[in-house]
Amino acid sequence: MTTYDQHYQESHLFGDPYPEFVEFIQQWPTRGDALDLGCGQGRDALMLAALGFHVTAIDASQVGVEQMMAEAKARGLTINGMVADFYATGIDGNYDLIVLDAMLHFEEADREQELGLLQQAAEHLNPGGLLCLFIHKSAHKERTAKELIANRHPDWPVLVDRYIDYLYEEKASDFRTKMQFNMFFVQRPA
């Protein structure tokens, strides 16, 4: 059982998708294949599927993926949910949108692995595709991700680079905390 299998004993742990993300996707003119890496219980994957994307969602947590798939079925949505360690298996296929929501922490022990994943995600975007990152507000974390994109893909336009507020709540323990994320979206040139 993974740590997140234990966390996901509480359903809907991370809440709804960020309203700013939903609004952006609603206005985005293109639909296609989307990949949600580290999908957890599926809040982003479910939203993307509801808005017309063909979604593949991957997480290491069996519990989280099972909850997402049950919710997709209840809503009449189709999601290709997989339990896997994408660091070990890599990314298969190309996508029109890839989301990494709170996945990149760039701590010393994981930095190279996460940089490799970010680069691999960029390589698996179709022309015109979106790379959607949500990074805990931290100068170090934000700089690390943005430098990789700027250095390896200098011609990719930045479409969104702003802070959004998020309220994390654990209902079982009545714990609540506010935090901010950097919402950073780039587009691979068509």
C-alpha positions in Angstrom: 0.0 0.0 0.0 1.4 3.4 -1.0 1.3 6.4 1.3 -1.3 7.9 -1.0 -3.4 4.7 -0.7 -3.6 5.6 3.0 -4.4 9.3 2.3 -7.1 8.4 -0.2 -9.1 6.6 2.4 -10.7 10.0 2.5 -12.7 10.5 -0.7 -12.2 13.7 -2.7 -9.1 14.5 -0.6 -7.8 17.2 -2.8 -11.2 18.7 -3.7 -12.3 20.0 -7.1 -10.1 21.1 -9.9 -8.7 24.7 -9.6 -11.4 27.0 -11.0 -8.7 28.9 -13.0 -7.7 25.6 -14.7 -11.4 24.8 -15.5 -11.9 28.3 -16.9 -8.8 28.1 -19.1 -9.7 24.6 -20.5 -13.3 25.7 -21.2 -12.0 28.5 -23.3 -9.2 26.4 -25.0 -10.4 25.8 -28.6 -8.7 22.4 -29.1 -9.7 19.0 -27.7 -7.7 15.8 -28.1 -5.7 13.3 -26.1 -4.7 14.3 -22.6 -2.4 12.8 -20.0 -2.7 13.4 -16.3 0.5 12.2 -14.6 0.0 11.7 -10.9 -3.7 11.8 -11.2 -4.5 10.7 -7.7 -8.3 10.5 -7.3 -8.8 12.1 -10.7 -10.0 15.6 -10.1 -8.2 17.0 -13.2 -8.7 13.9 -15.3 -12.5 13.9 -14.6 -12.7 17.5 -15.6 -10.8 17.1 -18.8 -12.9 14.1 -19.8 -16.1 16.0 -19.0 -14.9 18.8 -21.3 -14.2 16.5 -24.2 -10.7 15.2 -23.9 -9.7 11.6 -24.4 -7.9 11.1 -21.1 -5.2 8.8 -19.9 -4.6 9.1 -16.1 -1.7 7.5 -14.3 -0.9 7.2 -10.6 1.0 4.9 -8.3 -2.0 4.6 -6.0 -4.4 1.7 -6.7 -7.0 3.3 -4.3 -6.8 6.7 -6.1 -7.2 5.2 -9.6 -10.0 2.9 -8.5 -11.9 5.9 -7.0 -11.4 7.9 -10.2 -12.6 5.1 -12.3 -15.7 4.6 -10.1 -16.5 8.4 -10.4 -15.9 8.4 -14.1 -18.4 5.5 -14.5 -20.9 7.3 -12.3 -20.7 10.4 -14.5 -20.7 8.4 -17.8 -17.1 9.5 -18.6 -14.4 7.4 -20.3 -10.9 7.6 -18.8 -8.0 5.2 -19.4 -6.9 4.9 -15.8 -3.7 3.1 -15.0 -1.8 2.2 -11.8 1.9 2.5 -12.7 5.2 4.1 -11.7 5.6 6.4 -14.6 9.2 7.2 -13.5 10.0 3.5 -14.2 7.7 2.9 -17.2 8.1 6.3 -18.9 5.5 8.0 -21.0 3.9 6.1 -23.9 2.3 8.0 -26.8 1.9 11.6 -27.7 -0.7 14.1 -26.3 -2.4 17.4 -26.9 -2.3 18.2 -23.2 -0.2 16.9 -20.3 -0.9 18.0 -16.8 1.4 17.6 -13.8 -0.5 18.9 -10.8 1.6 19.3 -7.6 3.9 16.5 -8.9 7.2 18.4 -9.1 8.9 19.2 -5.8 12.6 19.2 -7.0 13.9 18.1 -3.6 17.5 17.0 -3.8 16.8 13.2 -3.7 14.2 13.5 -6.5 15.4 16.4 -8.6 17.0 14.6 -11.5 14.2 12.1 -11.8 11.6 14.9 -11.8 13.6 16.9 -14.3 13.7 13.8 -16.5 9.9 13.4 -16.2 9.3 17.0 -17.1 11.6 16.8 -20.1 9.9 13.5 -21.2 6.5 15.1 -20.8 7.6 18.0 -23.1 8.9 15.5 -25.7 5.5 13.7 -25.8 3.5 16.8 -26.6 2.0 17.0 -30.0 2.7 20.2 -32.0 0.4 22.9 -30.6 0.0 20.8 -27.4 -0.1 22.3 -23.8 2.1 21.4 -20.9 0.2 22.4 -17.7 2.2 22.6 -14.5 0.9 23.4 -11.0 3.9 24.0 -8.7 3.8 24.7 -4.9 4.7 28.3 -4.6 8.5 28.2 -4.1 11.1 30.3 -5.9 13.4 27.2 -6.1 10.7 24.9 -7.5 9.3 27.4 -10.0 12.8 28.4 -11.2 13.9 24.8 -11.7 10.9 24.0 -13.9 10.9 27.2 -15.8 14.7 27.1 -16.5 14.4 23.6 -17.9 11.6 24.7 -20.3 13.4 28.0 -21.2 16.7 26.3 -21.8 15.5 23.3 -23.8 12.4 24.8 -25.5 13.1 28.5 -25.8 10.6 28.9 -28.6 7.7 27.6 -26.6 5.4 30.5 -25.6 4.3 30.8 -22.0 0.5 31.1 -22.0 -0.1 31.3 -18.2 2.3 32.2 -15.4 0.4 33.2 -12.3 -0.4 32.3 -8.7 -3.6 30.7 -7.7 -5.0 30.1 -4.2 -5.9 26.6 -2.9 -7.5 25.5 0.3 -6.5 22.0 1.4 -8.9 20.3 3.8 -8.8 16.9 5.6 -12.3 16.4 6.7 -11.5 13.5 9.0 -9.1 15.5 11.1 -10.7 18.9 10.5 -7.3 20.2 9.2 -7.3 23.1 6.8 -4.5 25.2 5.3 -4.3 27.7 2.5 -1.5 27.6 0.0 -0.6 29.0 -3.4 0.4 27.3 -6.6 2.2 28.6 -9.6 0.0 27.8 -12.6 2.5 27.6 -15.5 1.3 26.6 -19.0 3.5 26.5 -22.1 2.6 25.5 -25.6 4.7 23.5 -28.0 4.8 25.4 -31.3 2.5 24.0 -34.0 
